[in-house]
Amino acid sequence: MKYAQLSLILALSFAAFIPSAQADEAKRNSLTLGAMQIPEFEGSKDTETWPLIAGSYHVGARFIALEGTALRANLANSENWRAGPVLNYRFGRDKDVKDAAIRGLGPVKDAWETGAFAGYVMPVGAATIGISGEVLTDASDVHKGWTGSASVRYRRAITPAFGLEVIGTASYMDKKYARTYFGVTPSQAFASALPAYQAKSGAKDVGLDVMGSYKVSEHYAVTGFVGYRRLLSEAADSPIVKRGDKDQVSVGIGVTRSF
């Protein structure tokens, strides 16, 4: 259905669109509404337009944030450390995708995943740099596997009105996840005319997200992003991806209300 690692019906997977130019203590809570264009599914060359919704709510150093497909709760009462549980909704591959051969593979159901994240954020001059890691496991008996990801985040207010954020990411998949989303069984090969392929565990992708937020009033900002993922190894070698595109791009724009 949708490329859940990059983006989704809710938002791109990044830090809840909190505008860098507005990140003072009084206005750390936010809600972003807008639109985005994302890949139809992981490895697809086709895109679709979907609503964009993201947000966060802070109580002291702790917070709850809707970030991409994931709802995260930071339980660490620290200005630098972040850690807590994650609930993630991973879209599968719909039965009515645009590519006829991919339709022949049959659908992949959406999955609920649970896991945990941890990270550290520190000021560096006028900027903020953060590192984080996360592990997710299937809780709905869809792919029955797990994924792990790591990211490095750089955030800076370029002017009092304009904030910029750049995030580098890398992710890993186990063989159960790989076979569910990138594998082709012999029966699927017969139905789709794609070659059979048994995907293995390994690096899944690397990516770069660039986000900007321009403050237009005390509480409102225009926020936009461009996200890029490069599928790797077993994922990139999949007949599903070879028929689609290993270079995955998402773009979006929205209006952020801070409070």
Secondary structure, DSSP 8 states (H G I E B T S, - for coil): ---TTT--SS--SSSTT--GGG-SGGG--EEEEEEEEEESSTT-S-EEEEEEEEEEEEETTEEEEEETTEEEEE----SSEEEEEEEEEE--B-TT-S-HHHHTT--B--EEEEEEEEEEEEEETTEEEEEEEEEEEESSSSS--EEEEEEEEEEEESSSSEEEEEEEEEEEE-HHHHHHHH-B-HHHHHHH----B---SEEEEEEEEEEEEEE-SSSEEEEEEEEEEEE-HHHHTSHHHHHS-SEEEEEEEEEEEE-
